[in-house]
């Protein structure tokens, strides 16, 4: 994880100080990562078909 994201996450943790928020944020991060991974696969498949 890059430093900027780490800094922002640290600030959010200070503001919220909540484990529930933390786990929700982690879950959201995983979902977004999965979407990007799938999007890359879709683009590759689309390019191969053309």
Backbone as ProteinMPNN parsed JSONL, in Angstrom:
{"seq_chain_A": "XXXXXXXXXXXXXXXXXXXXXXXXXXXXXXXXXXXXXXXXXXXXXXXXXX", "coords_chain_A": {"N_chain_A": [[0.849, -1.182, 0.0], [0.52, 2.226, -0.78], [2.196, 5.174, 0.571], [0.669, 7.565, 0.823], [-1.971, 6.648, 0.914], [-1.817, 5.177, 3.254], [-1.359, 7.268, 5.104], [-3.765, 8.713, 4.89], [-5.551, 6.761, 5.758], [-4.69, 6.475, 8.392], [-5.393, 9.012, 9.402], [-8.172, 8.868, 9.125], [-8.681, 6.784, 10.914], [-7.976, 8.022, 13.321], [-9.918, 9.997, 13.456], [-12.325, 8.511, 13.426], [-11.862, 6.22, 15.077], [-12.951, 3.703, 15.365], [-13.566, 0.228, 15.287], [-15.504, -1.014, 13.776], [-15.942, 0.759, 11.659], [-13.439, 0.606, 10.52], [-13.264, -2.098, 9.656], [-15.315, -2.106, 7.812], [-14.313, -0.303, 5.97], [-12.057, -1.695, 5.09], [-13.309, -3.857, 3.857], [-14.68, -2.535, 1.81], [-12.483, -1.595, 0.384], [-11.416, -4.02, -0.538], [-13.502, -4.836, -2.203], [-13.491, -2.834, -4.179], [-10.932, -3.267, -5.233], [-11.301, -5.817, -6.309], [-13.192, -5.241, -8.262], [-11.653, -3.664, -10.019], [-9.771, -5.589, -10.802], [-11.416, -7.436, -12.147], [-12.378, -5.775, -14.156], [-10.072, -5.29, -15.643], [-9.704, -7.88, -16.658], [-11.99, -8.12, -18.243], [-11.502, -6.131, -20.162], [-9.208, -7.2, -21.396], [-10.254, -9.586, -22.459], [-12.122, -8.531, -24.238], [-10.464, -7.191, -26.042], [-9.094, -9.346, -27.143], [-11.063, -10.668, -28.577], [-11.664, -8.951, -30.631]], "CA_chain_A": [[0.0, 0.0, 0.0], [1.381, 3.405, -0.859], [2.269, 5.991, 1.789], [-0.435, 8.515, 0.875], [-3.149, 5.905, 1.361], [-1.572, 4.866, 4.666], [-1.57, 8.501, 5.861], [-5.202, 8.997, 4.913], [-6.164, 5.741, 6.602], [-4.343, 6.835, 9.77], [-6.225, 10.162, 9.765], [-9.546, 8.373, 9.279], [-8.723, 6.014, 12.158], [-7.968, 8.981, 14.426], [-11.229, 10.656, 13.473], [-13.375, 7.554, 13.752], [-11.469, 5.403, 16.22], [-13.919, 2.619, 15.482], [-13.221, -1.01, 14.591], [-16.543, -1.298, 12.784], [-15.644, 1.579, 10.487], [-12.2, 0.059, 9.966], [-13.54, -3.338, 8.922], [-16.141, -1.737, 6.655], [-13.403, 0.324, 5.015], [-11.245, -2.78, 4.527], [-14.186, -4.605, 2.962], [-14.89, -1.677, 0.639], [-11.225, -1.594, -0.355], [-11.328, -5.312, -1.225], [-14.502, -4.842, -3.274], [-12.988, -1.961, -5.247], [-9.802, -3.975, -5.851], [-11.868, -6.911, -7.094], [-13.807, -4.632, -9.436], [-10.58, -3.301, -10.944], [-9.218, -6.832, -11.346], [-12.375, -7.962, -13.11], [-12.433, -4.832, -15.269], [-8.894, -5.593, -16.462], [-9.978, -9.134, -17.362], [-13.002, -7.832, -19.262], [-10.833, -5.399, -21.238], [-8.331, -8.137, -22.106], [-11.11, -10.482, -23.248], [-12.723, -7.743, -25.307], [-9.415, -6.94, -27.025], [-8.761, -10.607, -27.811], [-12.146, -11.023, -29.493], [-11.697, -8.014, -31.766]], "C_chain_A": [[0.896, 1.246, 0.0], [1.229, 4.297, 0.376], [1.1, 6.957, 1.928], [-1.702, 7.847, 1.403], [-3.021, 5.56, 2.846], [-1.834, 6.089, 5.547], [-3.047, 8.823, 5.994], [-5.929, 8.027, 5.823], [-5.907, 6.042, 8.078], [-5.192, 8.006, 10.259], [-7.666, 9.731, 10.004], [-9.678, 7.607, 10.595], [-8.747, 6.939, 13.367], [-9.336, 9.629, 14.578], [-12.297, 9.69, 13.987], [-13.081, 6.762, 15.022], [-12.364, 4.19, 16.432], [-13.484, 1.41, 14.672], [-14.242, -1.347, 13.512], [-16.279, -0.517, 11.505], [-14.433, 1.021, 9.761], [-12.484, -1.181, 9.127], [-14.404, -3.06, 7.693], [-15.266, -1.13, 5.57], [-12.542, -0.731, 4.332], [-12.063, -3.578, 3.509], [-14.418, -3.823, 1.67], [-13.646, -1.67, -0.25], [-11.073, -2.887, -1.155], [-12.294, -5.366, -2.404], [-14.014, -4.019, -4.46], [-11.835, -2.638, -5.983], [-10.298, -5.084, -6.766], [-12.51, -6.376, -8.378], [-12.748, -4.265, -10.474], [-9.972, -4.536, -11.588], [-10.13, -7.4, -12.425], [-12.454, -7.074, -14.346], [-11.26, -5.064, -16.218], [-9.115, -6.857, -17.282], [-10.962, -8.913, -18.502], [-12.359, -7.118, -20.446], [-9.945, -6.322, -22.059], [-9.145, -9.06, -23.002], [-11.709, -9.755, -24.44], [-11.704, -7.515, -26.425], [-9.05, -8.203, -27.795], [-9.807, -10.98, -28.855], [-12.133, -10.168, -30.753], [-10.656, -8.386, -32.807]], "O_chain_A": [[1.905, 1.296, 0.703], [0.257, 4.184, 1.123], [0.588, 7.151, 3.03], [-2.413, 8.412, 2.234], [-3.992, 5.64, 3.598], [-2.451, 5.974, 6.605], [-3.523, 9.164, 7.076], [-6.821, 8.422, 6.574], [-6.796, 5.883, 8.913], [-5.66, 8.001, 11.397], [-8.304, 10.169, 10.96], [-10.669, 7.762, 11.309], [-9.459, 6.674, 14.335], [-9.843, 9.789, 15.688], [-13.075, 10.028, 14.879], [-13.921, 6.647, 15.915], [-12.512, 3.71, 17.556], [-13.081, 1.539, 13.516], [-13.895, -1.895, 12.465], [-16.377, -1.059, 10.404], [-14.406, 0.969, 8.531], [-11.991, -1.296, 8.005], [-14.243, -3.703, 6.657], [-15.454, -1.409, 4.386], [-12.323, -0.664, 3.123], [-11.568, -3.927, 2.436], [-14.36, -4.383, 0.575], [-13.743, -1.73, -1.476], [-10.652, -2.858, -2.311], [-11.954, -5.875, -3.471], [-14.111, -4.454, -5.607], [-11.767, -2.592, -7.211], [-9.779, -5.27, -7.867], [-12.387, -6.981, -9.443], [-12.924, -4.522, -11.665], [-9.689, -4.536, -12.786], [-9.664, -7.8, -13.492], [-12.583, -7.575, -15.463], [-11.423, -5.04, -17.438], [-8.76, -6.907, -18.459], [-10.79, -9.454, -19.594], [-12.631, -7.453, -21.599], [-9.93, -6.236, -23.287], [-8.784, -9.296, -24.156], [-11.791, -10.314, -25.534], [-12.032, -7.629, -27.606], [-8.73, -8.132, -28.981], [-9.475, -11.543, -29.898], [-12.548, -10.621, -31.82], [-10.537, -7.712, -33.83]]}, "name": "protein", "num_of_chains": 1, "seq": "XXXXXXXXXXXXXXXXXXXXXXXXXXXXXXXXXXXXXXXXXXXXXXXXXX"}
